């Protein structure tokens, strides 16, 4: 990778990181209490939805990878 591209990408990534984790908490400071209250009130539903989405994503990725592998196997023969 050329040095110019590397430095540009590194600079952009650092800027995004600082913006998200440096300025993000500053901007949501006043909204944190309602967000945490909502989370604690719906904690079980949150984890149920999150776990379901992760399982669906893993099954979908597994299916896509299996189809691609099967397709490349038939193309090679």
WOLINQUI-V650771 format. One record per helix or strand of 3 or more residues. SS is the DSSP state (~ for helix, > for strand). FROM is the first residue (numbers start at 1). TO is the last residue. If there is no record, write none. Layout:
SS&FROM&TO ; SS&FROM&TO
This chain:
~&3&41 ; ~&43&76
